[in-house]
């Protein structure tokens, strides 16, 4: 550690310098200066950890110097040396943060003991700070690992094997395997059309989570985790989840002035059912968010709506066209529907025809909220008024084409389709494997073209770009945190060709893997 000695008597200064030098390896740099002004400049540049200063110095006293340099960001350990046996000096020294006070003349051995004692104090404080930092990081790391484990259970069915039981015990969650469980999904209800910044979203999500955690601590075993869409997912052993959910919603409104909606899954009694319960809770929540007449929905109550029926296929196709923004197909689908309604006896009169169109629009909205898991703009009474004012079936057709085209351009997406959510979970867990779009689509039971379109729609990048991003993040983590050789890191990140890995890494970061590691080691 660095030590600064300030003393205007040259013989005394040299003596103290020599004494500090005798302490050997524990001492870093030793600065010896004869006046306070030069000392102030040196302190500003080097911030020595220990300062030994005389009180009486030319131009500025040692105590005035301490008063000038001490602040909340710099608190060196100070030994004050004085030739005056004056209590006022000692008292002021202590107020300024001095840890020791020595009267001249003093013997060399006494001075060395004082300096050693202060050095021990500095070392102890460093050790304590490091331990606190490590404890804090350990706690955060454990929470992150727990959250990742829970979201893994929610997105992929997992059997209750020995490894899973061990992890449940580690995270103090054995109850999840021993008792029934219900999942509650909670999201914010935004009444303003103004877009929130990422920071504003984080603060609101944090506020909601704090209230929920306090409530859960007062009841039976439960755990809360945030998914990648800023939604809170609660796994609880509580029996009366309706009451628990109402308490959460009213408390968040009362203490944070934030409206939330919630979806409640069916109660499960099988560990393998957690993923299905998660899907149920999220679906019910999104239907509530889409405006189904209440801000809280239970999956068993909307099972018929959620499962759908054969008549929903047509609505599903139209919802798909709107979701993907396919204008040509929107045009053809609307034209076909209007033609179908004109041939239906039940819509022979104008009012019945308009009513049939409105019902179709409502059904498409419902499918988008259910199957596509997006939140369309609310249907306003103006739609009915405008359709009534159309002078012909052709005008109604053109109006509906424009309506759905505009709807497609203004979809408020409820963050990310579960298909993409599962796809990303698979990619993050198996990035080192030779993952392909076709293979992933087959595993998710969807068409590769549809999956490709979903990636572009939901993540704004392609499947291959997303996979590269995941692999590069893992490569950077390994370069930062491990001593693995670069070719080993390339293999673990999913690259069998080291040269290709280096090219991709440099294109992404502007540095070679070796340069990246060297920069972070400094």
N, C-alpha and C positions, 0 to 999 in steps of 0.2 A: 504494500500500500504506500501511497505517496505522503510525504511529511514535509511541511513547510515550517522553517524556523525563522522568526523575525526578532532580531536583536541588534541594537546599534553599537554595542560594545564589541569590538572585533574579537578580543580574546575570549569573551564569553560565547560569542557566536561560533567560533571555531571549536571550542570545547564541547558545546552541545552537538555540533555537527559530527564530531569524532565519536561521541557517545552513541548517537543514533546509528552511525555506520557500524558500530560493533555488534549491532543486533543481527546483522547478516541478512540471510535470504528472505526474511519476513518483510523487509523494507524494500520498497520499489525505488522511486526517485526521491532524492533529498534536495530540497530547495533551501538555500540559506541567503537571507536578504537583510539589509540594514535599515530600511525605512518602510513606512506603511504604504506610501503611494505606489512604490514599485511592487510591494506585496499584493496590493489590490489588483493591479494589472495581471500579475501571475495567477492569482486566485481565479479571476474571470476566465482565464485561458485553460488552466489545468485542473481546477477544483480538487485540491489535495484533501485527503480524508482526515488528516490530523494537522492541526496548526498549533505551534508553540510560539507564543508571542509575549514580548515584554510589554509593560503598560506604557512606560515613558519612551516615546520615539520622536524623531524629528518630524515637524509639520503636523502630524496626526497621531493621536495616541492609539495604542493597541486596542483599547476598548471601543474607541470611535470607529476603528477599522472593522471590528466585529459587528458593530451595529449597522454598518454600511453593507456588509456582504451577506449577513444572515437573512435568509428568507425561507419560505415553505419548501422550496425546491433544493435548497442547499443548506445542510445542517452538519458541518464538520465537527469532529470532536476537538475541543480546544483546551490546551493547558496554558494558563496565564502565569507569567513569571513577573515578580515585582520586587523591588528593593525597599518597598514601603510596607510596614506592618500596619496597614490602615484598613479597618473593617469595611469602610465605605467602598474601597476598591474591590474587595472580595465579594461584597454583596452585589455590586453592579456586574461583576464578572459572572456570577451565578445566574443573575437575571438574563444575561445575554447568552446563556447556554454553555458556559465553560464547565467542563467536567472535573477540573482540578486546578489548584492554586498553589504556587510554590514561591517561597520567600528566598531571596538572595541573601547571603551566599548559600549554596547547597552543594552537596558532594555528588560526584559523578554517579555513584552507585544508586543514590536516591533518585536522581533524574532518570536513569535507565529503568528503574522499577516503575516509575510513574508512566513512562512512555509505553513500556510493555503492558501495563495494566490497561491503558487506553486502547492499545492495539488488540488486546483480548476482547475488549468491549466492541470494537468495530467488527471483529471476526464473528462474534456471537450474534450481533445484529444481522450481519450478512446471512449467517446460517439460518436464523429465524425467518428472514424475508424469503429466502429460497425455499424453506420448508412450507411456508404459507402459500407461496406461489405454486409449489408442486401439489399441495393439498387441494388448492383451488382448481388446478388443471385436472387433477385426478377425479374430483367430484364432477366437473363438467364433462370429462371424458366418459365417466361411468354413465352419466345421464344420456349422452349422445349414443353410446353403445346400446343402452336400454331402449331408447326411442327407435333406433334402427332395427333392433330385434323385434319390437312390437309391430312396427310397420311391415316387417317381413312376414309376421304371422297374419297380418291383415290383408296382404296382397297375394300371398301364396299359401294354400293349405299345407299345414305341417303336421306330421304325425308326432305323437307323444313318445319320443324315444329317449334313451338315456341322456344324450347330449342336450336335448330340449329341456328335460327335467333339471339338469345341472344348471342351465342358464336361468331357468325360472327361479331356482333357489338363490343363485347369485344376485339376481335383481329383486329378491324378496317378493316374488310373485307366485309362490306355490299354489295359492288359492285359485289361480286361473285354471289349474288342472284338476282341482279337487271339488269345485262347486260350479253351479250354473253361472252363466255370464250373459250380459246384454251389452250391446255397443250403442252409444249415443254419439251422433255426429252433430257438431255445433258450428255455425258460421254466422258472420255478421250480416245484418240487413241494412243495406245502404239506401237511404231515402233521397240522397242528393245525386244528381246526374254528373256532378263535377268529379273528375278523375282524381283519386288520391295518389300521393307520392308513395314510393316504396317505404319510406320512413314512417309516414302517417299510418300506413297499413300495419307495419310492424308494431307501432305503439298501441294501436287498437287491439290487435291480436294478443299482445302481451297483457294488456289490461283485462281482457276477457279471461285469459288463462289464469291470471292471479286469483280472480274471484272464484273460478271453478275449482281450482286446487284447494282453496280454503274450505269450500263446501264439502268436497270429497274427503278431506281429512277428518271431518266430523262424523262420517258414516262408515258403512262396512267397506271391506277392501276394494279399492278402485285404483285405476291408473289413468293418467291423461297424457296424450302425446299429440304433437302437431304434425299434420301431414304436409306434403310439399305444396299444398294449395292454400296454406294459412288457415286451415280448418282444424278445430280441436276434436280429437277422437277420444272418447271415454270408454274404457272397458271397466265394467262394474259388476260386482256380485250382488248389488242391491236388488231387492225383489220389486219394490214399488218404483219403477223407473219413471213412470208418468209424474209422480210427485217430485222426484229428484230433478227431473227436467224442468218442471215448472219453477222449482226453487232456483235453479240456475238462471233461467230466463229472467225472472223477476229481480234477482239479486244483481245481475249484470246491468239491468236497466236502472236499478235504484242507485248503485254505487258508482257505475261508470257511465251512465246515460248512453248506453249502447244497446240497440235492439238486436236480438239474435234470433235465428230460426234453428230448429233442431229436428233430427230424424232419429227414430228409435227402432232398433232391429227386433226381430223375434228373439226370444230367450233361447239360448243354446245350452246343451248339456254335453256336447262333444267338443273336444279340443280342436278337432279337424274342422269344426263349423265356424271358427273365428273369421276366416276369410269371407265366407258367405254372409255372416252377420255384418261385417264391415261394409260389404257391397249393399246390403239391405239398408243400413243406417244412412249411408251416403245418398242412396237413391231417394229415400224418404225425405231426407233433408233438402235435396235439390228440388223435389216436387213442392215442398213447403216454400222454398226460396222462389220458385217459379210462380207462386201465388195461387195455391189451391184452397184458399179460404181460411187457412190457419197457419200460424208460424211454427207449429209443431205437428209432425205427422208420425204415426206409428206404422211400421211396415205391414203388420198383419191387417191393419185397417185399409190399406191401399193395395193389398196383394193383387186384387183383380185388375186394378189399373196398371200396376207394375208389370204383371205377367202378360197382359194384353190378350188379344184373341185374333182369329183369322181375319176379321175385318180391318185390322190395324195395318196389314201389309201395305195397302195402298197409301195410307197416311204416312207409313214409314218411308216409302220411296220418296214422297213429296218432301218430307222432313230432311231426308238425305240430300236432295237436290238443293234445298235452301241452305242447309248446313255447309255444303261444299261450294256454294255460290255458282252453281252451274246454270247460267242464264238460259241457255238453249233448252235444257231439260225442264226448267221451271216453266218456260213458255209453252212447251208441248204438253206438260202435265196439266197446267191450268186449262188449256184449250180442250184437252180430252175430258176433264172433269165438268166443264161447262156444257160440253156437248152431251155428256152422260146425263146431266141434270135436266137438260131440255127434253130428253127422251123419256124421263121418268114421269109417270102419271101423277105422282104425289106433288110434283112441282109444276103442275100445269098453269097455275096462276102466278103472277109476278111476286107476290108476297111470299108464297111458299118457296119460290125459286131463290129469292134472297136469303130466306131462312136456311135453305139447304147449303148455300154458299158459306154462310156464317158458321154453321155447324161443322163444315169441312175445315174451315180456318181454325176453329177451336180445337178440333181433333189433331190437326197438324201441329199446333202449338203444344198440345199435351204430349205428343210423341217426341217432339224436340226436347221437352223438359224431362221425359222419362228415358227414352232410348238414347237420344243424342246427348243427354245430360248437359244441355245449354239452357240459358235463360233468355227466351225471346222478349222483345219489347211487349209490354202488356197490351192486350186487345182493348181498344178504347171504343166508346159508344159512337165515335165519329165514323168508324168503319161501317156500322149499320146505316148511319145517316147517308154516307156517301154512296153506298150500294143502292139504297132506296131512290136516290136522285139520278142514278144512271138511266139513260133513256132507252137502252136496248141491251140484249144479252151480249152483244159484241162489246159494248162499253163496260159492262160488268166484267167480261173476260179481260179486257185491257187493264181495267182498274186492278183486278186481282193479280195480274202479271206484275204490274208495277208495285203492288203492295208486297208481294213475296220477294221481289228483287230488292226492294228497300229493306225488308226484314233481314234478308241475307247479309246486307252490308252493315247492319246495325246490331247483329247478334251480340248480346252481352254474355260472353262465355263464362260459365262457372268453372274455375280453373282446371282444366285438363280432363279429357275423357279417360274413364277407367281402363280402356284397352291400352292407351298410351301409358297410363300409370303402371300397368302390369308389364308392358314392354320395357319401360325404363328400369323397372325393378330387376327384370331378367338380365338386361344389358349390364346393369351395375354389378350384378353378382357373377356374371360369366363373361366379362369383357375380355378375359385372356383366351377365350375360345374363339373358334372361327365362326362367329355369328353372321348369318346372312338375313336379308329381308325376307326371303322366301321361307327359310327355316323358322324364323320368328313368327311369321304370319301363320304358318302351319300349326305351330305350338299354341297360338292364340285363337285358332279356328276362324280366321278371317282371311279375306283375299289380299294378296300382296299389294295390289294396286290401291285398295281401300286403306290398307295400313300405311302405305306411302303417303297418301293424301292426308290421312290423319296426322302423321308426323309434321307435315308442312303446315297444316292448319293449327295444331296445338303448340308446337315448339318453335315454329317459324324457321326451322332448319330441316334438312333431309335426314333420313335414317343414318346414312353413312357419316354425315357431319356430326350427328349426335354421338355415334359410337366413337368417332375419333376424339371428340371432346372428353368423353368419359375416360378413354384410354390415356389421353395426355394428362388429365388431372391425376390419375393414378401414378403415371410416370414421374410427375413433378413431386408427388408425395414421397415416393420411394427415393428419389434423388435427395430430398431434404432429410428424410428420417432414417435411411438405411445406409449400410456400407456395401450393398450389393454392387457388383460390377455392372457397367452400363449394358452389356449384352444380356445379363441376367434380368435387368429391369425391363429391357425391350421384350424379352420373352414373357415376363409376368404381365406386361401391359398388352399382350396379344399380338406382338410383331415377331415373326420368325426371321425377317430380313433386317439385320442391324442397320444397313445403309438406308433403307426405306424409313426405318424408325427415326434415324437422325435427321433425314430430310423433312419429315412431317413435323418433328419436334421443333426444328429451327423455323419452319414456316409459321408455326403457331406462336413461338415465344421470341423469335429473333435471335436466339442463342442455340448453340449446340448443347446436348446434354452435359458435356464436360464443362462448358462455360457456365451453364446454369448452376451446376453443383459447386463450382469454384466460387462463384459470386455469393452464394448463400452460406458458404463456409467462412467467409470473411467476417 
